[in-house]
């Protein structure tokens, strides 16, 4: 006698195959998933027209631009999965639009653009005021081998640890408020920089690099931003500081300029245009991948920046995690 269930599996497989085949027949697959198709088109248009999303209500435009890469990295796979499950050819074809747009905007960032030939290495790190191991953080910074290092969010009780840990490698240094610059080469024309906060979180200094080249270094820690239900993206103070920083850089007399710091914003954020419009991102030009730096545990945005003017970045990379909530960032430039 036939055991219960014997001979039924082939029939079930055949039935499943028929259902799958029928589901992808032309008369059905083009009619289903219209909502998914419209969603895909809207996603593509949102990425194309992100600059037209207004900032007048809760700085919504800047919030969108801060996480713009994730709009495609999350939205496209979700819609594609839904389209396949729905067996909708219309939705799958519609997804070509956001996929092409995302590739055009960010495809170049996922490749390794690092080169060789730089003759100055710089690094920046928001060390976090509550860092439980400032001495260890200083050791990691020294390991990076940078010629010039900027630190932000220096707490008064931790500052001696950083100074002690960096002193041997970097004989020249300046600390202005909560930001500092450590250098292997002489510093001059050091001054705090007013970025309209009310206390000092930025500085400007001249570094005498090898060959006698004088380079203007700016270190800045722009005000923090937040997302609140009642106020939206609270970035107005940061935007005001970015405008002041941009004015200072525009008035700089030296031809070669390097900006290091935590700008609390990405290169896509229109509100940082006073700075980003006149400088180039080392990570964007010569990095490997997106170079996200915050939060350190699961980086989702590159709000720490190394930007240059009058010189070429040849390589940029993130450094290992320290006791901070940010990842350090380094770059090699050709001067």
Secondary structure, 3 states (H helix, E strand, C coil): CCCCCCCCHHHHHHHHHHHHHHHCCHHHHCCCCHHHHHHHHHHHHHHHCHHHCCCCCCCHHHHHHHCHHHHHHHHHHHHHHHHHHHCCHHHHHHHHHHHHHHHHHHHHHCCECCCCCCCEEEEEEECCCCCCCHHHHHHHHHHCCCCEEEEECCCHHHHHHHHHHHCCCCCEEEEECCEEEEECCCEEEEEECCCCCCCCCEEEEEEECHHHCEEEEEEEECCCCCEECCCEECCHHHHHHHHHHHHHHHCCCCCCEEEEEECCCCCCCHHHHHHHCCCEEHHHHHCECCCCCECHHHCCECCEEEEEECCEEEEEEECCCCCCCECCEEEEEEC
